[in-house]
């Protein structure tokens, strides 16, 4: 049952392609005149880039425990508090983490790797949209997933995920290939412990699978295009899905299991729109008729 103020979370690893899904939701919200409060998961990191660098220099043994995937490196109490408060009252506090591509913040004087000040989410919104690493996290101390009405997982095949991260971080964020690979390998334990389990809790998973050779993701190469991939879509509750309709509307799609639809990569945006738009409408209708 939907809360008074619904929460949608798109969760996935760094470089997984969650931003692509976010853009699909943004277009949907604009078309349907839905006013969303957008929350950036990176905003709940505990440390600035300089603070992390200082910790790693002074206490190198802590490097493995402070990846951005790890509980210790994030303010998960504040994230869970925001979700609970927004779901009940449509309110809460958030901020923004500055990346190299955030030109408007940099022009305003912010430094890459720092945060804006905490501020209230916009008032009068219909729902909260979260994109980040921990939207479906459950640990002994935190249960963020229970606050989410629609949890969408984005989990491309591992090699593709790494290719996308290397490409983004070297071309957009100024990191060296060696440093990005070191980060990937250093986070592996936390990826298995904190990120992957979320995909078993998600309502829908989108997994892009390349149809070209990605056997060595650490060799510099272009990201496979949409036309060079298929998308595996898994539904947690297949009984609520009109598969005949989706198969008719999405050309060249097919099913591989009772809960799994496969679509051409070039039709991923169409598939997301057809699948997600009715779910968003349902969440808002449940709220309006409470």
Buried (B, 14 or more C-beta within 10 A) or exposed (E): EBBEBBBBBBBBBBBBBBEBBBEBBBBBBEEEEBEBBBBBBBBBBBBBBEBBEEBEEEEEEEBEEBBBBBBEBBBBEBBBBBBBBBBEEBBBBBBBBBBEEBEEBBEEEBEBBBBBEEEEBEEEBBBBBBBBBBBBBBEEEBEBBEBBBBBBBBBBBEBBBBBBBBBBBBEEEEBEBEEBBEBBEBBEBBBEEBBEBBBEBBBBBBBBBBEEEBEEBBEEBEBBEBEBBBBBBBBBEBEEBEBEEBBEBBEEBEBEEEBBBBBBBBBBBBBBBBBBBEBBEBBBEBBEEE
